[in-house]
Amino acid sequence: MTSKAPSNNDLQRAAGEGMVDERLGNANTQPGLSPVLRTDLSIETAVKDVLRVAPIDSDGIIVSVSGGEVTLKGDVRTAEMKDLSLQIAQRVSGVTSVVNQLQLAQELLGAQGIVRWK
């Protein structure tokens, strides 16, 4: 299975046309405006907002931020969802790095011979 990196258009469709730049914090870097420094809380909120509208099931994703470093924990259904979650978090304004600790739900339960989805 190959995974394709989402394009800007993919992310715009995920967030609704014209909302990606705003939700990813790019609206604060318009010509003539100085960039806004973001707090960890505002970064966390922005990441959660964009994940919520992305074409992934983000209910199992826990987002935490410390000093601009985003940590993604929890489980997702596919490798594509894991990759997309990482790419979305990396694009949010103010994020300095992303630690991707997401696991595939199948990996978590497969060892027990049980496959189920949340």
N, C-alpha and C positions, 0 to 999 in steps of 0.2 A: 504494500500500500504506500503510495507516495503522497506527500502532503505539499500543497501549493501554498506559498506565502500569500496572505491576503493583500490585495492592492488597496490603495486609498479609496477606490470606488467600492470595494467590498466592505470596507469599514464604514463608508458613508451610508451604504445601504443598511448596514447593521444598526446604525444609530439614527437613521432617518436623514434624508437629504439636507445638507447644510448644517447639521448639528454636530458632526464629528469634530470640526475644528474648535467649536465652542466647548464641547465636552472634554476634549483633549487639552484644553488650555491654550490653544494656539491663538485664540482671539485676543489674548493679552499682549501680543507682540506685533500689533498693527503698526505701520509707519507712524512715527510721531508719538507713540506711547512707549513708556519704559516698561520692561517686563516686570510682572508682579511676582514677588517672592511668595511661594506657596508654603503653607504649613503642612505638616504631616497629615493632619485631619482633612485638609482640603484635597490633598493628593489621594488619600484613601477614598474619599467620597467620589472623586472624579473617576478613579479606576473602577469602583463598584458600579457607578452609573453607566459607564461604557460597557462593562462586562454584561450588565443586565439587559442591554439592548442588542448585544452581539448575537450572532447565530450559534450560540452555545448554551448549554444548560449550566448556568453559573450558580445554581442553588447550593452546590457542594463545594464552592470555592470560598475560602476564608482569606481576606486581604488584610495585611497589617503593614504599617509604614513606620520606619524609624530613621530619622535623619535623611529623608528622601529615598531610602532603600526600601523597596516594596518586596514583601514576601507573600507568595501565593501558596496556600496549603489546601489540602482536601483532595477530592477525587472528581474526575471527569470521565466521560464515556469513551472518548476517542483520542488518539494521538494528535489529530488535527485540532481538537478543542484545546488540548494542552498547549500546542504551539501558538494558536490564535490568542489564548489568554496571555501568554508571555509577550507576544508582539503588541497587544493592546496596552498592557502595562508599561512597556518600554516607551510608548509614544506619548504618554501623559506628561504634560509640562511639569517640571519640578522633580521628576524621577531621576535619581542618580544611578541606580542599578536595580536589577530585579533578581531575586532568588526564587527559582521555580521549583517548589517542592510538591507540585501536583502529581498525583498518581492516577493511573488508569483504574477505574473501578474493577475491571476484569482482573488486573494484577492483584488487587487487594483480596478478592474473593476466590480467584482461580486456584490458589494453593489449597483451598479447602474443597475443591471440586464443586463449588457453588457459583453460579453466575447469575447475578441479579442487578438490576439498575434501581437507583433511588428514584 
